[in-house]
Amino acid sequence: MESTARENLKEYDRIIIGIDPGTNIMGYALLGIKKKKPSLIAMGVIQLGKLGDHYIRLQRIYQRVQGLVEQYLPDEMAIEAPFFGKNVQSMLKLGRAQGVAMAAALSRDVPITEYEPRKIKMAITGNGAASKEQVRDLLCRILDIKDEELAPQLDATDALGAALCHFYESSKPISTGGAKSWKAFIASNPDRVKK
């Protein structure tokens, strides 16, 4: 069964794992890219709330993310960067959760890109202040999936948003740093100007 699942993964040109870090619930999603078209492979959450010890939670995050990397063989990881809050202890715990998830990916040589929550929302909805529900609704439309096919937790759709944001960002044409004005263009390309 596992070899069949791995064979199915070969149909994708690349796979992106998205992570929405958390110490109570951590969202994850795997996005497959085939002929420049993204599609959902899998998504879900890692429930951590019942684990009382913070260090045990970190261990569980590491094990599950590493397991997802081994199962789906992603080419890249997109992870939501922690936003700055007023509660220093919460920020510290969230940063640790993010770091452990990153370490799990790095242990398998998966490159990582961080995205701020506003950037993810902007990439998906065009509005950096969009609600999680708006992001979820647009993900359904963009990826042509039914609402019931998505995990019910918004943490999972946040992770999917991070993966799709990364797909958009990494698919942009690379700027050559061209001329800043017509005058600069003419000065650097005199052979291309007809007189």
CORBEL-V763215 format. One record per residue. N is the residue number from 1. RES is the residue in three letters. SS is DSSP state (H for helix, E for strand, L for the rest). Layout:
N_RES_SS + N_RES_SS
//
This chain:
1_MET_L + 2_GLU_H + 3_SER_H + 4_THR_H + 5_ALA_H + 6_ARG_H + 7_GLU_H + 8_ASN_H + 9_LEU_H + 10_LYS_L + 11_GLU_L + 12_TYR_L + 13_ASP_L + 14_ARG_E + 15_ILE_E + 16_ILE_E + 17_ILE_E + 18_GLY_E + 19_ILE_E + 20_ASP_E + 21_PRO_L + 22_GLY_L + 23_THR_L + 24_ASN_L + 25_ILE_E + 26_MET_E + 27_GLY_E + 28_TYR_E + 29_ALA_E + 30_LEU_E + 31_LEU_E + 32_GLY_E + 33_ILE_E + 34_LYS_E + 35_LYS_L + 36_LYS_L + 37_LYS_E + 38_PRO_E + 39_SER_E + 40_LEU_E + 41_ILE_E + 42_ALA_E + 43_MET_E + 44_GLY_E + 45_VAL_E + 46_ILE_E + 47_GLN_E + 48_LEU_L + 49_GLY_L + 50_LYS_L + 51_LEU_L + 52_GLY_L + 53_ASP_L + 54_HIS_H + 55_TYR_H + 56_ILE_H + 57_ARG_H + 58_LEU_H + 59_GLN_H + 60_ARG_H + 61_ILE_H + 62_TYR_H + 63_GLN_H + 64_ARG_H + 65_VAL_H + 66_GLN_H + 67_GLY_H + 68_LEU_H + 69_VAL_H + 70_GLU_H + 71_GLN_H + 72_TYR_H + 73_LEU_L + 74_PRO_L + 75_ASP_L + 76_GLU_E + 77_MET_E + 78_ALA_E + 79_ILE_E + 80_GLU_E + 81_ALA_L + 82_PRO_L + 83_PHE_L + 84_PHE_L + 85_GLY_L + 86_LYS_L + 87_ASN_L + 88_VAL_H + 89_GLN_H + 90_SER_H + 91_MET_H + 92_LEU_H + 93_LYS_H + 94_LEU_H + 95_GLY_H + 96_ARG_H + 97_ALA_H + 98_GLN_H + 99_GLY_H + 100_VAL_H + 101_ALA_H + 102_MET_H + 103_ALA_H + 104_ALA_H + 105_ALA_H + 106_LEU_H + 107_SER_L + 108_ARG_L + 109_ASP_L + 110_VAL_L + 111_PRO_E + 112_ILE_E + 113_THR_E + 114_GLU_E + 115_TYR_E + 116_GLU_L + 117_PRO_H + 118_ARG_H + 119_LYS_H + 120_ILE_H + 121_LYS_H + 122_MET_H + 123_ALA_H + 124_ILE_H + 125_THR_H + 126_GLY_L + 127_ASN_L + 128_GLY_L + 129_ALA_L + 130_ALA_L + 131_SER_L + 132_LYS_H + 133_GLU_H + 134_GLN_H + 135_VAL_H + 136_ARG_H + 137_ASP_H + 138_LEU_H + 139_LEU_H + 140_CYS_H + 141_ARG_H + 142_ILE_H + 143_LEU_L + 144_ASP_L + 145_ILE_L + 146_LYS_L + 147_ASP_H + 148_GLU_H + 149_GLU_H + 150_LEU_L + 151_ALA_L + 152_PRO_L + 153_GLN_L + 154_LEU_H + 155_ASP_H + 156_ALA_H + 157_THR_H + 158_ASP_H + 159_ALA_H + 160_LEU_H + 161_GLY_H + 162_ALA_H + 163_ALA_H + 164_LEU_H + 165_CYS_H + 166_HIS_H + 167_PHE_H + 168_TYR_H + 169_GLU_H + 170_SER_H + 171_SER_H + 172_LYS_L + 173_PRO_L + 174_ILE_L + 175_SER_L + 176_THR_L + 177_GLY_L + 178_GLY_L + 179_ALA_L + 180_LYS_L + 181_SER_L + 182_TRP_H + 183_LYS_H + 184_ALA_H + 185_PHE_H + 186_ILE_H + 187_ALA_H + 188_SER_H + 189_ASN_L + 190_PRO_H + 191_ASP_H + 192_ARG_H + 193_VAL_L + 194_LYS_L + 195_LYS_L
//
